[in-house]
């Protein structure tokens, strides 16, 4: 099965390059312009980049040796963060009020593993830390000390902040919950960012490890055996 799948790589690469790459530099009526080419997840997806989809797309791009395109995705997400103060769920203007699960550190790690570019890693880490700070500060902090999805969009926007569309999040008022996936990811993100700092600059911020441990100590709140 694996060799058969690998035999499809040339076809997948060709179709990706011909059908799914978009270059939209200037803002349009629907989209926020981005400086680098990106892959939209489907021909019916309004030519947009989607944060959560892009994480998984990048895994495929790196398998296809389209490393520069994967790197461009990271840099496009950073551009969006610098513009909005957080990484929105998409460059669709209608989706810039909400975000997705914070997967930027993992995308940076994957691109770095493919390139070995320490200068790039060192430069991009400030933006990775900014995303982590966004998710671990108000209004995402809850009285328990854990974190929640929260934004100022209409309807079920808080649930969409997870990157999981409804009905995947089958509840209203998502801001009243401490989601297991978000808190587990933030715990791992703190440790991963520390490791990336050590890789890039020889030392890491100990406060990240302290934050990771403080989240871990509260994991018992995320599980009820009944």
C-alpha positions in Angstrom: 0.0 0.0 0.0 2.8 2.5 0.9 4.7 2.0 -2.4 1.5 2.4 -4.3 0.6 5.6 -2.5 4.1 6.9 -3.1 3.7 6.3 -6.8 1.0 8.9 -6.7 3.3 11.6 -5.5 4.1 13.0 -8.9 0.4 13.2 -9.8 -0.4 14.9 -6.5 2.4 17.4 -6.9 1.3 18.3 -10.4 -2.3 18.7 -9.5 -1.5 20.8 -6.4 0.7 23.1 -8.5 -1.8 23.4 -11.3 -5.1 23.5 -9.5 -4.7 24.7 -5.9 -2.0 27.3 -5.7 -3.3 30.8 -5.4 -1.4 34.1 -5.6 -3.5 37.0 -4.2 -1.3 39.8 -3.1 -3.8 42.6 -2.8 -7.0 42.7 -0.7 -10.1 41.9 -2.6 -13.8 42.2 -1.7 -13.6 38.7 -0.1 -10.0 38.1 0.8 -7.1 39.5 2.7 -4.1 39.6 0.3 -1.0 37.7 1.2 2.6 38.2 0.1 3.4 34.6 -0.8 1.6 31.8 -2.8 -0.5 29.4 -0.9 -2.6 26.3 -1.3 -6.3 26.4 -1.0 -7.8 23.1 0.3 -10.2 22.8 -2.7 -11.4 24.4 -5.8 -14.7 25.3 -4.1 -13.1 27.0 -1.1 -13.3 30.6 -2.4 -9.5 30.7 -3.1 -8.8 31.1 0.6 -6.1 29.9 2.9 -7.5 28.2 6.0 -5.3 28.0 9.2 -6.3 24.5 10.3 -6.3 23.0 6.8 -2.9 24.5 6.2 -1.3 22.5 9.0 -2.3 19.3 7.3 -1.6 20.6 3.8 2.0 21.4 5.0 2.5 17.8 6.0 1.7 16.8 2.5 3.8 19.5 0.9 6.8 18.5 2.8 6.3 14.9 1.7 6.1 16.2 -1.9 9.3 18.2 -1.4 7.5 21.4 -1.9 9.4 22.9 1.0 9.3 26.6 -0.1 5.6 26.5 -0.4 5.3 25.1 3.1 7.6 27.8 4.3 5.5 30.4 2.5 2.4 29.2 4.4 4.1 29.9 7.7 5.2 33.3 6.6 1.7 34.1 5.3 0.2 33.2 8.7 2.7 35.4 10.4 1.7 38.3 8.2 -1.9 37.8 9.2 -1.0 37.7 12.8 0.9 41.0 12.5 -2.1 42.6 10.9 -4.8 41.3 13.2 -3.0 40.6 16.4 -3.7 36.9 16.2 -3.8 34.3 13.4 -7.4 34.3 12.0 -9.0 31.1 10.8 -8.7 32.2 7.2 -7.8 35.1 5.0 -11.5 35.3 4.1 -12.6 38.6 5.5 -15.7 37.0 7.0 -13.5 34.6 9.1 -11.0 37.1 10.5 -12.9 37.5 13.8 -12.0 34.0 14.9 -9.0 31.7 15.0 -8.2 28.0 15.0 -6.2 25.7 17.2 -2.7 27.2 17.7 -0.6 25.0 15.4 2.0 27.5 14.3 4.8 26.0 16.5 4.4 22.6 14.9 4.4 24.1 11.4 7.6 26.0 12.2 9.1 22.9 13.6 8.3 20.8 10.5 9.6 23.5 8.1 12.8 23.8 10.1 13.3 20.1 10.1 13.1 20.2 6.3 15.4 23.2 5.8 17.7 23.3 8.8 17.6 27.1 8.5 18.4 28.3 12.0 18.4 32.0 11.0 14.8 31.6 9.8 13.9 29.7 12.9 15.4 32.4 15.2 13.6 35.1 13.2 10.2 33.5 13.2 10.2 32.5 16.9 9.1 35.9 18.1 5.9 35.4 16.1 5.4 31.9 17.5 5.7 33.3 21.0 3.2 36.0 20.2 0.6 33.5 19.3 1.2 31.5 22.5 0.8 34.7 24.5 -2.4 35.5 22.7 -3.9 32.1 23.7 -2.7 32.3 27.3 -3.9 35.8 28.1 -7.3 37.4 28.5 -9.9 36.8 27.3 -8.8 33.1 26.9 -7.9 32.7 30.6 -10.6 31.2 32.9 -10.9 31.2 36.7 -9.6 27.7 36.9 -6.3 28.7 35.4 -6.9 26.8 32.2 -7.8 28.3 28.8 -10.9 28.6 26.5 -12.0 29.4 23.0 -13.2 33.0 22.9 -13.8 35.7 20.3 -16.1 38.5 19.5 -17.8 37.0 16.4 -21.6 36.3 16.1 -23.4 33.0 16.9 -21.2 30.0 17.6 -18.0 31.9 16.9 -16.4 30.6 20.1 -16.9 27.1 19.0 -15.5 27.9 15.5 -12.4 29.4 17.3 -11.4 25.8 17.7 -11.1 25.3 14.0 -13.8 22.6 14.2 -16.9 23.6 12.4 -20.3 22.9 13.9 -21.7 20.4 14.6 -18.3 19.1 15.7 -18.6 21.4 18.6 -22.1 20.6 19.8 -22.5 23.3 22.4 -23.3 26.9 22.8 -21.4 29.3 24.9 -18.1 27.6 24.2 -16.4 30.3 26.3 -17.8 28.5 29.4 -15.7 25.4 28.8 -12.0 24.4 29.3 -11.5 22.3 26.1 -9.2 19.3 26.5 -7.7 19.7 23.1 -6.8 23.4 23.5 -5.3 23.0 26.9 -3.3 19.8 25.9 -2.0 21.6 22.9 -1.0 24.7 24.8 0.9 22.5 27.3 2.8 20.9 24.4 3.3 24.2 22.6 5.0 25.7 25.6 7.5 22.8 25.7 7.9 22.8 21.9 8.6 26.5 21.8 11.2 26.1 24.5 12.9 23.3 22.5 12.9 25.5 19.4 14.5 28.3 21.3 17.2 26.0 22.5 17.7 24.8 18.9 17.8 28.3 17.4 19.7 30.2 20.1 21.2 27.7 22.6 18.9 28.6 25.4 15.2 28.7 26.1 12.8 30.8 28.3 12.3 28.8 31.5 9.0 30.6 32.0 7.7 28.4 29.2 8.5 25.2 31.1 6.9 26.7 34.2 3.8 27.5 32.2 3.7 24.0 30.8 3.8 22.5 34.3 1.2 24.9 35.6 -1.2 23.7 32.8 -0.3 20.0 33.4 -1.1 20.3 37.2 -4.7 21.3 36.2 -5.3 18.4 33.8 -7.4 16.6 36.4 -10.0 19.3 35.9 -10.4 18.1 32.3 -11.6 14.6 33.2 -14.6 13.4 35.0 -14.8 9.6 35.3 -18.6 9.8 35.6 
